[in-house]
């Protein structure tokens, strides 16, 4: 009996010893795992911190430093003539005026001949540069591009600004958007920039200099409900510009994707709450002044300092938060627009 008890006791001691040994081994292993996790977490945090610091450094370098130095000579850098589509209103007109203030001759393209002539005369008288106009309705499709190509063939085109675009009358769900409006978005927002670049790039390649600026939209940062087709068309422009930059940078051509957020144009109603925040929603003139100063410096930018801050937040926020905010903003804008209807 004593023999059995002694043997049982020894077995228990062996089992306890094994358990203690296993416990200590697990603790040691857990410590290694925890240290590995801590190291990984530290590396991720450090990487994020460095990224944020670099982003803010880029913001300062891009939007504030250029204002402390002399302006670049855009004629020497790119060429004597600039072509601006959608040039009779908003960002397009302001961008054309800013380029003219730097001595470039301007070719304005839009569909309204009377407004084109008025803007061209105003720019020529104010800035003492040459101006020319091309009447073209980009929503008409393919047939308009041969006359544009013919009108530009003898011009030393240094800068192309793809600004023409079609917006919803106000934020709408996709099935509420008319079929005509969807075709306009495809023909104007997507096809126009592609074909205009196709027309002017051969001459730029031959001269080994030039710039193509394509104006996208902050709505392309992430999927934007109630602006589905519009934001998707602007995402195309952003990707198109970035790809062109990779293709043609080695040939001396600078391609820039401009991604503005809200600018106080005719697309935002004059009484809109957006107009009450001028530092957040600049006028076209203020926006264009800042955007032109980034030409030749940044391949992809919002063009304005507060928009760059918004873009940083958009990059780092999760998609569900972007969608939630976009839904609230777009519902408010739609309600505001409908309340203004007679």
C-alpha positions in Angstrom: 0.0 0.0 0.0 2.8 2.4 1.0 4.6 1.5 -2.3 1.5 2.4 -4.3 1.1 5.8 -2.4 4.8 6.6 -2.9 4.5 5.8 -6.6 1.4 7.9 -6.9 3.1 10.8 -5.1 6.1 10.6 -7.3 3.8 10.6 -10.4 2.1 13.8 -9.1 5.4 15.5 -8.5 6.5 14.6 -12.0 3.3 15.9 -13.5 3.5 19.1 -11.4 7.1 19.6 -12.5 6.2 19.1 -16.1 3.3 21.6 -15.8 5.5 24.2 -14.1 8.2 23.7 -16.8 5.5 24.0 -19.6 4.1 27.1 -17.9 7.5 28.8 -17.8 8.1 27.9 -21.4 4.8 29.3 -22.4 5.6 32.5 -20.5 8.9 32.8 -22.2 7.3 32.2 -25.6 4.5 34.8 -24.8 7.1 37.3 -23.8 8.8 36.8 -27.2 5.5 37.1 -29.0 4.6 40.3 -27.0 7.9 41.8 -27.7 7.5 41.0 -31.4 4.0 42.6 -31.4 5.3 45.6 -29.5 8.1 46.0 -32.1 5.7 45.7 -34.9 3.3 48.2 -33.4 6.2 50.6 -32.8 7.3 50.3 -36.4 3.8 50.9 -37.7 3.4 54.0 -35.5 6.8 55.3 -36.5 5.9 54.8 -40.2 2.6 56.6 -39.8 4.2 59.4 -37.9 6.9 59.9 -40.5 4.3 59.8 -43.3 2.2 62.5 -41.5 5.4 64.7 -41.0 6.3 64.3 -44.6 2.8 65.2 -45.8 2.8 68.4 -43.7 6.3 69.2 -44.9 5.1 68.8 -48.5 2.2 71.0 -47.8 4.4 73.8 -46.5 7.0 73.3 -49.3 4.3 73.4 -52.0 1.9 76.1 -50.8 4.0 78.5 -48.8 7.6 78.4 -49.9 6.9 79.2 -53.6 5.3 82.5 -52.4 8.6 83.6 -50.8 10.6 83.2 -54.0 10.4 84.7 -57.5 7.8 83.3 -59.8 8.8 80.8 -62.4 9.1 81.9 -66.0 6.4 79.7 -67.5 7.1 80.9 -71.1 10.7 79.8 -70.9 9.8 76.6 -69.1 6.9 75.4 -71.3 6.0 77.7 -74.2 4.3 80.9 -75.3 0.7 79.7 -75.7 -1.7 78.1 -73.2 -5.0 76.4 -74.1 -7.7 76.4 -71.5 -11.0 74.5 -72.0 -14.1 75.6 -70.1 -12.6 79.0 -69.9 -15.5 81.4 -69.7 -16.4 80.8 -66.0 -15.1 79.7 -62.7 -11.7 78.0 -62.3 -11.1 77.9 -66.1 -11.4 81.7 -66.5 -9.4 82.4 -63.4 -6.7 80.0 -64.4 -6.5 81.6 -67.9 -6.2 85.1 -66.3 -3.5 83.9 -63.9 -1.5 82.5 -66.9 -2.0 85.7 -68.8 -0.7 87.7 -65.8 2.5 85.7 -66.3 2.8 86.8 -69.9 1.3 83.7 -71.7 -0.9 84.1 -74.8 -4.2 82.4 -74.2 -6.5 80.2 -76.4 -9.9 79.9 -74.8 -12.3 77.0 -75.7 -15.9 76.9 -74.8 -19.3 76.5 -76.4 -20.6 80.1 -76.0 -19.1 82.4 -78.7 -20.4 85.6 -77.1 -18.9 84.8 -73.7 -15.7 83.6 -75.3 -15.2 86.9 -77.2 -16.0 88.9 -74.1 -13.5 87.0 -71.9 -10.8 87.0 -74.6 -11.1 90.8 -75.0 -11.1 91.3 -71.2 -7.9 89.2 -70.8 -6.2 90.9 -73.8 -7.0 94.4 -72.5 -6.0 93.7 -68.9 -2.8 91.7 -69.4 -1.6 92.9 -72.8 -1.3 89.4 -74.3 -2.6 87.8 -77.4 -5.8 85.8 -77.2 -7.7 83.5 -79.5 -11.0 81.6 -79.2 -12.3 78.2 -80.4 -16.0 77.6 -80.2 -16.6 73.9 -79.3 -19.4 72.1 -77.5 -17.6 69.1 -76.0 -20.9 67.3 -75.4 -21.3 66.9 -79.1 -18.9 64.0 -79.3 -16.1 63.1 -81.8 -16.8 65.6 -84.7 -15.6 68.7 -82.8 -12.0 67.6 -82.4 -10.9 67.9 -86.1 -11.6 71.7 -86.1 -9.8 72.1 -82.8 -6.8 70.2 -84.1 -6.8 72.4 -87.2 -7.0 75.6 -85.1 -4.1 74.6 -82.9 -1.7 73.1 -85.5 0.5 76.2 -86.0 0.5 77.3 -82.4 3.4 76.7 -80.0 1.2 75.1 -77.2 3.2 75.2 -74.0 0.4 74.5 -71.5 -2.9 72.6 -71.8 -5.5 73.1 -69.0 -8.2 70.5 -69.2 -10.9 72.2 -67.1 -14.1 71.7 -69.0 -16.5 69.6 -67.0 -20.1 68.7 -66.3 -21.6 68.5 -62.8 -25.0 67.3 -61.6 -27.5 70.1 -61.1 -27.2 69.1 -57.4 -26.3 65.8 -55.6 -28.6 63.0 -56.8 -29.0 59.3 -56.6 -27.8 57.6 -59.8 -31.2 56.6 -61.2 -32.4 60.2 -60.8 -29.7 61.5 -63.2 -31.0 61.8 -66.7 -29.5 59.8 -69.5 -28.5 63.0 -71.4 -26.6 64.1 -68.3 -24.8 60.8 -68.1 -23.7 61.1 -71.7 -22.5 64.6 -71.1 -20.4 63.4 -68.2 -18.8 60.8 -70.4 -18.2 63.1 -73.4 -17.1 66.2 -71.5 -15.5 64.9 -68.3 -13.7 61.9 -69.7 -13.4 62.2 -73.5 -12.5 65.9 -73.7 -9.4 65.6 -71.5 -8.2 62.5 -73.3 -8.7 63.9 -76.9 -7.2 67.3 -76.0 -4.1 65.7 -74.6 -3.9 63.5 -77.7 -4.0 66.7 -79.9 -1.3 68.7 -78.1 1.1 66.1 -76.8 2.9 65.4 -80.2 4.0 69.0 -80.5 5.2 69.1 -76.9 7.2 65.9 -77.5 8.7 67.4 -80.6 9.7 70.5 -78.6 10.7 68.5 -75.6 8.8 70.7 -73.2 5.2 71.4 -72.2 2.7 70.9 -69.4 -0.7 69.3 -69.2 -2.9 70.2 -66.3 -6.1 68.2 -65.7 -8.6 69.4 -63.1 -10.2 66.5 -61.3 -12.1 66.8 -58.0 -11.8 66.0 -54.3 -14.8 63.7 -54.8 -12.5 61.2 -56.5 -10.6 60.4 -53.3 -13.1 57.7 -52.3 -16.4 56.4 -53.6 -18.8 59.4 -53.2 -22.6 58.5 -53.0 -25.0 60.8 -54.7 -22.2 61.9 -57.0 -21.5 58.4 -58.4 -21.0 59.1 -62.1 -19.4 62.5 -61.6 -16.9 61.3 -59.0 -16.0 58.3 -61.1 -15.3 60.5 -64.1 -13.0 62.6 -62.0 -11.2 59.5 -60.7 -10.6 58.6 -64.4 -9.0 62.1 -64.9 -6.8 61.6 -61.8 -5.5 58.2 -62.9 -5.2 59.3 -66.5 -3.0 62.3 -65.5 -0.8 60.2 -63.3 -0.2 57.6 -66.0 0.6 60.3 -68.5 3.2 61.7 -66.2 5.0 58.3 -66.0 4.9 58.1 -69.8 6.0 61.6 -70.7 8.2 62.9 -67.9 11.3 61.6 -69.6 10.4 63.6 -72.7 10.4 66.9 -70.9 6.7 67.2 -70.3 5.1 67.9 -66.9 1.6 66.4 -66.3 -0.3 67.5 -63.3 -3.5 66.2 -61.7 -5.3 69.0 -59.8 -7.7 67.8 -57.2 -9.7 70.7 -55.8 -12.3 70.4 -53.1 -15.1 73.0 -53.0 -14.4 76.3 -54.9 -17.0 79.1 -54.9 -18.1 78.8 -58.6 -21.5 78.8 -60.2 -21.8 75.1 -59.3 -22.2 76.2 -55.7 -25.2 78.5 -55.2 -24.3 82.1 -54.1 -26.3 81.8 -50.9 -24.8 78.4 -50.0 -23.3 77.9 -46.6 -20.1 76.9 -48.4 -19.6 80.5 -49.4 -19.4 81.5 -45.7 -16.0 79.8 -45.3 -13.7 81.6 -47.8 -10.6 80.0 -46.2 -12.1 76.6 -46.8 -13.9 77.4 -50.1 -11.8 79.9 -52.0 -12.9 82.0 -54.9 -11.8 80.9 -58.4 -9.3 83.7 -58.5 -7.6 82.8 -55.2 -7.7 79.2 -56.1 -6.1 79.7 -59.5 -3.3 81.9 -58.1 -2.3 79.2 -55.7 -2.7 76.3 -58.2 -0.6 77.9 -60.9 2.3 78.3 -58.3 2.3 74.5 -57.9 2.9 74.0 -61.7 6.2 72.2 -62.3 6.5 71.4 -58.6 3.9 68.8 -57.7 2.5 66.1 -60.1 -0.6 65.6 -57.9 -2.0 68.2 -55.7 -5.2 69.9 -54.6 -3.7 73.3 -55.6 -4.7 75.1 -52.4 -3.4 74.8 -48.9 -6.7 74.2 -47.0 -7.8 71.7 -49.7 -4.5 69.8 -49.1 -5.4 69.5 -45.4 -8.8 68.1 -46.4 -7.1 65.7 -48.8 -4.8 64.4 -46.0 -7.9 63.8 -43.7 -9.6 62.1 -46.7 -6.6 59.8 -47.2 -6.4 58.7 -43.6 -10.0 58.3 -42.7 -11.8 55.0 -43.2 -14.1 54.7 -46.2 -17.2 54.3 -44.1 -16.5 57.7 -42.4 -16.0 59.4 -45.8 -19.3 57.9 -47.1 -21.1 59.0 -43.9 -19.9 62.5 -44.2 -20.5 62.7 -48.0 -24.1 61.5 -47.5 -24.8 64.2 -44.9 -23.2 67.0 -47.0 -24.8 66.0 -50.2 -28.3 65.7 -48.6 -27.8 69.2 -47.3 -26.7 70.5 -50.7 -29.6 68.8 -52.4 -32.1 70.2 -49.9 -30.6 73.7 -50.3 -30.7 73.5 -54.1 -34.3 72.3 -54.2 -35.5 75.0 -51.7 -34.1 77.6 -54.1 -36.1 76.4 -57.1 -39.1 78.6 -58.0 
